[in-house]
Every structure is written in C-alpha cells, then in structure tokens.
Amino acid sequence: MNPRRLLLAAVLVSLAGAPRPAAADLATALQDTLAAWHAANLSAPGLLVHVVCPPAGLDSTFVLGTSDRAGSEPLTAAHTFRIASNTKTYQAAAVLRLVEQGRLGLDDPLARHLDPGRAALLRDDGYDLERITLAQVLSHTAGLFEHPADPRYAEAILADPQRVWRADEQVRLCMEWGDPVAAPGDTFSYSDTGYILLGGIVEDLTGQNLGQAVHRLLDYGRLGLDSTWWEIFEDAPGAAGPRCRQYYGEHDATGWHPSLDLYGGGGLLTDARDLAWFMRLLLQGQVLQEPATLAGMTGRGAPGYRLGLFRVELAGLRAWGHTGFWNTFAFHVPDLDLTVAGCSNDHFAARGQVLAGKLTAAVAGR
C-alpha cells in the first residue's frame, strides 16, 4: 500500500470525536497553507474553504479574514456566496437526471428541444442545430460563441450594475456579437450561452423555473444541501447564513443584479460546506441514479472538460470539479478520498484551482 495511504489510515478518526494528533497536524498544515495563500492575496479580504477527507478525519470549514474590506464584518463558516459557473455542474446533473427519466437523450439534436424563437436566432447565425447534440452543449464542444466573451458585456454591467438582463437578450447578444467558433464536436470552446440554452430546455420540460427544477431533480433535501438556493428563482432557505461580500477588483459586486449570470451559466448561492458535499456526493454516485450516467458525465466530452465537469490534475492526481467567476471552486480527488471547495472573495485574487492543488499536495504529503 502507498505509504501515504498507510498514514491516512492511521489517522482515521470519528468526525464526532476529538482528532488524534496526526489529524490535528494535518489540519494545522492546511490552515498554514491557507494563511500563506491569504497573505499573498490581500485584495480578497476573506477566504472560506471546506475540506472533506474521511481517511484524515476531516470535514471542516476553514475561515480566514473578513467578509468586507473595511474589516467590520467577521467571516464565518456559515457565510454564503454566489458560485457563478460552479452552477454548471448542478445544471448538468439536472439534465442527466432528465436523461435518466427518459425525457432527454444526450445524443438528441439541439433542434429537437430548443425553443423555436431561440432556434431561429441560432440558425440565422449559422448554427446547424441538427448536428449539435445536448452532450456537445454540456461539454462546450458545440462550437457556440459566448456573450460574456465580448468586452461589451462587462462594460454594460459596470455601467449599470442594477440592469435587469433577460435570458433571451443574452442569447441574442451572443448571436449579434459572435459567430460559430467551430463545427459541432470539433473543439472545446467554453460557452455560458450554451448553458442558458440548456436552462431553457429544463424549464420547458419541467414547467418550473430553473431554480425550482434543479432543486427538485437533484433533491437537495436528500443530499443535505440546506444552504443552497437559486437566486431570484427561490427564497433563501432558513438554514442559509449571511451573504459574504464579493469583489470585482475595486468594485463591491455583492449587490449587482443577479440576472447578469442567472440562467444556467450561474445562478446558485451556497456555503463552502454545501459546495464541497455536492461535488463529493455527485462523484461518489449519490446524486445520479445509474452508475452509467455518472460514467457518461465523466467520460464524454473534451479531454479537459466532460459534461459539466473539468478533468484536471491536482498535485499530480486526477481530480474532477469546477470553478466560478467569483473565484469559487470545488474539486474531488478520488485517490485521496478528498474534496475541497470554497471561495476567495475577490475575482482578481489568485485562482481557486491553484489553491485546491496546494491543499491536495498538503493532504498527499507532497
């Protein structure tokens, strides 16, 4: 057995009991890693990270700094935050639940399920909707441009952060500002707009708004996601903590209207614990009903991006997960039975995926 595995087995503890010294030492090492990271990224006043690693006796949220730059609001493990593109993993899982129910097929052409108005927009811009499949949209291999890639989108948000954006408007801007980037299936090209199209399909099939539909399809209650909700489409659950402030450089973006990233490319709020546990439960086969569905989620798509999941290396180990615009991240490392997730609350701080790699290295003893 790998020597590190022997060490992890030796420090196994009951999560309800006091940690043994080795587990406490590992927690200290993780705390030190996070403290060094925070000290090097002071543009982000706070850092929230949840680590789950049963072999090491860890299921804990690490908290550093404050929610606000004035230092007047202490940050706590209960703070919630917008997770931006981490939402895509939840929506992809919801689409796969509809596949399990026989209501969608991954190889279905987009034309079969797309709203006629949106279909007309895409066809007029040169998209072959009979060749584009749902799996390609999920894996960003459909050749779709994305509206946030055009600098005019960020300029419009900064000019009026309270502007209310509609999903159809964002799809239309995608067609106006860009053209197909590749033939269907040819290459990976990330597209928020593609996930807006998927969100509309989920709403049409379920007759519910996207937040309600994803909540029901994934069954948050069964998964223990007590602090997760879709902004505007759902009320915050009673167990949810206060909002952590989130920054875009010099701008406090906490109060920016959520419709700028609401319709499937983003939209969810949660805390670090729920974010970690959703990713963990998903990759351990407890969200989707059929093992073959999870195998498809991790097996189909581009080399670095499957169906709503990045496939990356963290400290030399295979990991699955996602990141979000607001410097959120969630990754599961099967070989260590490790899940790390969290938020550094400035978009321009160093990337959360790099931090996830450092935490993975600490657990692996590297």
C-alpha positions as a printed NumPy array, in Angstrom:
array([[  0.   ,   0.   ,   0.   ],
       [  1.139,   3.537,  -0.707],
       [  2.901,   4.902,   2.43 ],
       [  0.684,   7.968,   2.399],
       [ -2.395,   5.759,   2.397],
       [ -0.983,   3.952,   5.446],
       [ -0.561,   7.28 ,   7.184],
       [ -4.082,   8.392,   6.285],
       [ -5.481,   5.108,   7.552],
       [ -3.538,   5.552,  10.782],
       [ -5.086,   8.949,  11.457],
       [ -8.68 ,   7.857,  10.798],
       [-10.886,   9.345,  13.5  ],
       [-14.549,   9.696,  14.252],
       [-15.798,  13.023,  12.986],
       [-17.788,  13.333,  16.193],
       [-14.761,  12.808,  18.409],
       [-11.568,  14.679,  19.16 ],
       [ -8.926,  14.416,  16.422],
       [ -5.803,  12.388,  17.021],
       [ -2.539,  14.353,  16.885],
       [ -1.758,  13.33 ,  13.28 ],
       [ -5.155,  14.569,  12.109],
       [ -4.674,  17.76 ,  14.085],
       [ -1.244,  18.17 ,  12.479],
       [ -2.792,  17.838,   9.031],
       [ -5.458,  20.402,   9.886],
       [ -2.689,  22.742,  11.029],
       [ -0.81 ,  22.17 ,   7.766],
       [ -3.935,  23.038,   5.808],
       [ -4.507,  26.123,   7.945],
       [ -0.918,  27.215,   7.296],
       [ -1.359,  26.676,   3.552],
       [ -4.494,  28.797,   3.573],
       [ -2.907,  31.502,   5.706],
       [  0.027,  31.804,   3.297],
       [ -2.386,  31.981,   0.391],
       [ -4.468,  34.652,   2.071],
       [ -1.415,  36.719,   2.968],
       [ -0.348,  36.698,  -0.688],
       [ -3.837,  37.694,  -1.914],
       [ -4.899,  40.561,   0.312],
       [ -7.201,  42.001,  -2.356],
       [ -9.569,  39.298,  -1.127],
       [-10.424,  40.198,   2.472],
       [-11.645,  36.69 ,   3.247],
       [-11.257,  33.049,   2.36 ],
       [-13.696,  30.213,   3.002],
       [-12.655,  26.626,   2.307],
       [-14.316,  23.353,   3.251],
       [-12.22 ,  20.177,   3.277],
       [-13.666,  16.663,   3.456],
       [-11.236,  13.773,   3.811],
       [-12.582,  10.927,   5.952],
       [ -9.298,   8.972,   5.995],
       [ -7.746,  12.013,   7.68 ],
       [-10.722,  12.694,   9.939],
       [-11.538,  15.999,   8.243],
       [-14.921,  17.522,   7.499],
       [-14.245,  21.146,   8.362],
       [-14.615,  24.703,   7.113],
       [-11.518,  26.882,   7.372],
       [-12.186,  30.612,   7.703],
       [ -9.692,  33.432,   7.254],
       [-10.148,  37.19 ,   7.201],
       [-13.328,  39.199,   6.981],
       [-16.268,  39.448,   4.643],
       [-15.659,  43.11 ,   3.827],
       [-12.568,  45.157,   3.086],
       [-13.287,  47.52 ,   5.942],
       [-12.77 ,  44.618,   8.313],
       [-16.023,  45.318,  10.1  ],
       [-17.809,  42.034,   9.325],
       [-16.183,  38.857,  10.643],
       [-16.289,  35.977,   8.195],
       [-17.839,  32.729,   9.432],
       [-18.285,  29.205,   8.124],
       [-21.984,  29.997,   7.668],
       [-21.425,  32.758,   5.104],
       [-22.907,  32.094,   1.655],
       [-21.777,  33.368,  -1.731],
       [-22.583,  33.368,  -5.419],
       [-20.857,  30.42 ,  -7.073],
       [-21.169,  31.569, -10.707],
       [-20.032,  28.815, -13.104],
       [-19.863,  26.194, -10.39 ],
       [-23.616,  26.23 , -11.064],
       [-22.947,  24.45 , -14.375],
       [-22.178,  21.181, -12.592],
       [-25.565,  21.287, -10.839],
       [-27.393,  22.075, -14.055],
       [-25.518,  19.355, -15.951],
       [-26.508,  16.862, -13.264],
       [-30.128,  18.01 , -13.56 ],
       [-30.033,  17.469, -17.336],
       [-28.631,  13.994, -16.727],
       [-31.457,  13.245, -14.32 ],
       [-33.863,  14.098, -17.148],
       [-31.886,  11.698, -19.336],
       [-32.321,   9.004, -16.681],
       [-36.057,   9.687, -16.719],
       [-36.161,   9.182, -20.484],
       [-37.166,  12.776, -21.187],
       [-33.931,  13.741, -22.938],
       [-31.152,  11.928, -24.779],
       [-27.549,  13.063, -24.738],
       [-27.313,  12.498, -28.485],
       [-30.56 ,  14.332, -29.193],
       [-30.061,  17.21 , -31.645],
       [-30.441,  20.626, -30.081],
       [-33.134,  21.355, -32.658],
       [-35.429,  18.769, -31.037],
       [-35.71 ,  20.584, -27.733],
       [-34.85 ,  24.233, -28.307],
       [-37.492,  26.949, -28.071],
       [-38.478,  27.917, -31.648],
       [-37.558,  31.567, -31.154],
       [-34.081,  30.726, -29.917],
       [-33.698,  28.085, -32.602],
       [-34.418,  30.696, -35.276],
       [-31.789,  33.041, -33.81 ],
       [-29.132,  30.334, -33.866],
       [-29.973,  29.141, -37.366],
       [-29.814,  32.698, -38.671],
       [-26.302,  32.95 , -37.225],
       [-25.124,  29.824, -39.   ],
       [-25.535,  27.108, -36.349],
       [-26.513,  23.643, -37.586],
       [-28.94 ,  22.634, -34.848],
       [-29.45 ,  19.172, -36.319],
       [-25.763,  18.381, -35.816],
       [-25.299,  19.959, -32.392],
       [-26.155,  17.496, -29.624],
       [-27.058,  18.059, -25.994],
       [-23.847,  16.289, -24.956],
       [-21.843,  18.763, -27.019],
       [-23.545,  21.717, -25.345],
       [-22.889,  20.189, -21.912],
       [-19.199,  19.67 , -22.755],
       [-18.688,  23.022, -24.536],
       [-17.876,  21.252, -27.8  ],
       [-20.903,  22.549, -29.733],
       [-18.996,  25.411, -31.371],
       [-21.085,  28.049, -29.595],
       [-19.762,  31.551, -29.028],
       [-20.498,  33.034, -25.59 ],
       [-21.846,  36.505, -24.891],
       [-19.554,  37.247, -21.874],
       [-16.525,  36.8  , -24.142],
       [-17.289,  40.131, -25.772],
       [-15.892,  43.05 , -23.706],
       [-19.094,  44.992, -24.293],
       [-20.872,  42.723, -21.833],
       [-18.604,  43.605, -18.902],
       [-18.717,  47.262, -19.947],
       [-22.513,  47.222, -19.819],
       [-22.508,  45.609, -16.369],
       [-20.043,  48.131, -14.949],
       [-22.031,  50.996, -16.459],
       [-25.261,  49.791, -14.825],
       [-24.809,  47.028, -12.229],
       [-28.554,  47.05 , -11.476],
       [-29.62 ,  46.4  , -15.035],
       [-32.058,  43.505, -15.302],
       [-30.928,  41.102, -18.007],
       [-33.255,  38.621, -19.672],
       [-32.099,  35.217, -20.872],
       [-33.408,  35.833, -24.403],
       [-31.485,  39.092, -24.504],
       [-28.254,  37.316, -23.602],
       [-28.827,  34.672, -26.28 ],
       [-29.489,  37.415, -28.814],
       [-26.282,  39.228, -27.872],
       [-24.358,  36.004, -28.397],
       [-25.645,  35.887, -31.966],
       [-25.025,  39.603, -32.579],
       [-21.516,  39.734, -31.138],
       [-20.038,  36.484, -32.403],
       [-20.329,  33.659, -34.884],
       [-19.902,  29.891, -34.528],
       [-16.361,  29.221, -33.321],
       [-16.079,  25.679, -34.718],
       [-18.069,  22.865, -36.254],
       [-20.046,  20.759, -33.756],
       [-17.794,  18.316, -31.936],
       [-14.544,  19.729, -33.334],
       [-13.107,  21.553, -30.353],
       [-13.637,  22.725, -26.776],
       [-14.858,  26.325, -26.552],
       [-16.411,  27.389, -23.255],
       [-19.871,  28.927, -23.616],
       [-22.073,  30.361, -20.902],
       [-24.688,  30.922, -23.582],
       [-24.853,  27.181, -24.217],
       [-25.852,  26.604, -20.616],
       [-28.539,  29.277, -20.928],
       [-29.95 ,  27.235, -23.809],
       [-29.877,  24.125, -21.612],
       [-31.607,  26.043, -18.814],
       [-34.465,  26.937, -21.144],
       [-34.829,  23.281, -22.137],
       [-35.007,  22.212, -18.472],
       [-37.672,  24.839, -17.78 ],
       [-39.739,  23.837, -20.813],
       [-39.637,  20.134, -19.901],
       [-40.43 ,  20.579, -16.214],
       [-42.807,  23.545, -16.319],
       [-40.839,  25.12 , -13.467],
       [-38.35 ,  27.929, -13.247],
       [-34.763,  26.743, -13.426],
       [-34.048,  27.04 ,  -9.725],
       [-37.085,  25.013,  -8.712],
       [-36.451,  22.423, -11.408],
       [-32.812,  21.814, -10.473],
       [-33.709,  21.739,  -6.769],
       [-36.329,  19.059,  -7.382],
       [-34.369,  16.997,  -9.897],
       [-31.324,  16.816,  -7.621],
       [-33.363,  16.594,  -4.393],
       [-31.406,  18.987,  -2.201],
       [-33.136,  17.686,   0.912],
       [-31.937,  14.133,   0.352],
       [-28.401,  15.405,  -0.233],
       [-28.424,  17.586,   2.877],
       [-27.93 ,  20.809,   0.929],
       [-29.554,  23.061,   3.493],
       [-27.854,  26.31 ,   2.451],
       [-28.17 ,  26.125,  -1.34 ],
       [-30.639,  28.065,  -3.464],
       [-31.077,  29.699,  -6.859],
       [-31.125,  33.461,  -6.578],
       [-34.418,  35.182,  -7.513],
       [-35.992,  31.857,  -8.537],
       [-36.058,  30.589,  -4.938],
       [-36.166,  32.038,  -1.452],
       [-33.093,  31.587,   0.694],
       [-33.537,  28.516,   2.929],
       [-33.858,  29.14 ,   6.627],
       [-30.536,  27.454,   7.365],
       [-28.588,  29.697,   4.994],
       [-26.137,  32.088,   6.598],
       [-25.453,  35.729,   5.714],
       [-24.043,  36.74 ,   2.336],
       [-20.298,  37.101,   2.05 ],
       [-19.245,  40.216,   0.18 ],
       [-17.733,  39.505,  -3.229],
       [-15.487,  41.915,  -5.113],
       [-14.557,  42.6  ,  -8.705],
       [-11.319,  44.479,  -8.199],
       [-12.234,  47.851,  -6.74 ],
       [-15.96 ,  47.156,  -7.103],
       [-18.113,  45.593,  -4.403],
       [-20.195,  43.308,  -6.625],
       [-22.331,  41.782,  -3.867],
       [-25.382,  43.813,  -4.795],
       [-25.041,  43.63 ,  -8.554],
       [-28.278,  42.385, -10.061],
       [-28.071,  38.577, -10.259],
       [-29.614,  38.449, -13.728],
       [-26.186,  39.168, -15.2  ],
       [-25.381,  35.49 , -14.503],
       [-28.608,  33.756, -13.558],
       [-29.956,  31.492, -16.261],
       [-27.835,  28.356, -16.117],
       [-24.271,  29.531, -16.604],
       [-24.577,  30.712, -12.994],
       [-27.325,  31.469, -10.51 ],
       [-26.739,  29.444,  -7.342],
       [-25.7  ,  30.606,  -3.906],
       [-24.399,  28.279,  -1.235],
       [-21.831,  27.944,   1.534],
       [-18.469,  26.184,   1.402],
       [-19.747,  23.037,   3.103],
       [-22.69 ,  22.51 ,   0.741],
       [-20.459,  23.229,  -2.251],
       [-17.955,  20.586,  -1.19 ],
       [-20.543,  17.987,  -0.29 ],
       [-22.496,  18.356,  -3.53 ],
       [-19.358,  17.743,  -5.583],
       [-18.381,  14.836,  -3.348],
       [-21.776,  13.159,  -3.441],
       [-22.009,  13.624,  -7.196],
       [-18.636,  11.982,  -7.876],
       [-19.398,   9.176,  -5.421],
       [-22.552,   8.23 ,  -7.326],
       [-25.119,   9.525,  -4.843],
       [-26.759,  12.232,  -6.995],
       [-27.397,  10.387, -10.254],
       [-29.302,   7.115, -10.062],
       [-27.385,   4.979, -12.555],
       [-23.613,   4.319, -12.491],
       [-23.642,   4.502, -16.284],
       [-24.931,   8.076, -16.131],
       [-22.042,   9.191, -13.94 ],
       [-19.662,   7.291, -16.199],
       [-21.023,   9.29 , -19.125],
       [-20.708,  12.542, -17.178],
       [-17.012,  11.9  , -16.538],
       [-16.286,  10.072, -19.784],
       [-17.87 ,  12.066, -22.594],
       [-16.706,  15.4  , -23.954],
       [-13.327,  17.048, -24.397],
       [-10.135,  15.805, -22.716],
       [-10.181,  18.586, -20.122],
       [-13.931,  19.106, -19.825],
       [-16.618,  16.474, -19.725],
       [-20.365,  17.004, -19.061],
       [-20.369,  19.895, -16.587],
       [-17.016,  18.904, -15.044],
       [-13.405,  19.88 , -15.574],
       [-10.958,  16.986, -15.546],
       [ -7.709,  18.352, -14.047],
       [ -4.537,  17.298, -12.257],
       [ -4.071,  18.499,  -8.679],
       [ -0.674,  17.721,  -7.173],
       [ -0.26 ,  15.107,  -9.89 ],
       [ -3.54 ,  13.385,  -9.054],
       [ -6.695,  13.129, -11.154],
       [ -9.461,  15.434,  -9.967],
       [-12.952,  16.385, -11.084],
       [-14.658,  19.692, -10.412],
       [-15.417,  23.216, -11.497],
       [-14.565,  26.841, -10.87 ],
       [-16.587,  30.038, -10.995],
       [-16.099,  33.681, -11.979],
       [-16.319,  34.864,  -8.367],
       [-13.21 ,  32.801,  -7.563],
       [-15.184,  29.816,  -6.345],
       [-14.028,  26.234,  -6.742],
       [-14.956,  22.653,  -5.899],
       [-12.828,  19.581,  -6.667],
       [-12.913,  15.921,  -5.733],
       [ -9.709,  13.843,  -5.736],
       [-10.722,  10.154,  -5.729],
       [ -7.286,   8.716,  -4.924],
       [ -7.202,  10.608,  -1.608],
       [-10.952,  10.481,  -0.941],
       [-10.566,  14.262,  -0.711],
       [-12.951,  17.067,  -1.588],
       [-12.035,  20.755,  -1.355],
       [-14.305,  23.698,  -2.107],
       [-14.579,  27.342,  -1.289],
       [-14.402,  30.986,  -2.228],
       [-11.771,  33.706,  -2.235],
       [-13.894,  36.827,  -2.323],
       [-12.133,  38.87 ,  -4.994],
       [-12.358,  37.82 ,  -8.625],
       [ -8.822,  39.039,  -9.267],
       [ -7.136,  37.125,  -6.442],
       [ -5.116,  34.084,  -7.491],
       [ -7.245,  31.261,  -8.847],
       [ -9.014,  28.865,  -6.532],
       [ -7.976,  25.87 ,  -8.637],
       [ -4.331,  26.6  ,  -7.813],
       [ -5.222,  26.764,  -4.123],
       [ -7.04 ,  23.433,  -4.464],
       [ -3.811,  21.984,  -5.813],
       [ -1.834,  23.246,  -2.822],
       [ -4.385,  21.779,  -0.401],
       [ -4.276,  18.466,  -2.258],
       [ -0.496,  18.458,  -2.013],
       [ -0.684,  19.071,   1.737],
       [ -3.045,  16.13 ,   2.221],
       [ -0.889,  13.921,  -0.015],
       [  2.215,  14.886,   1.935],
       [  3.935,  16.427,  -1.086]])
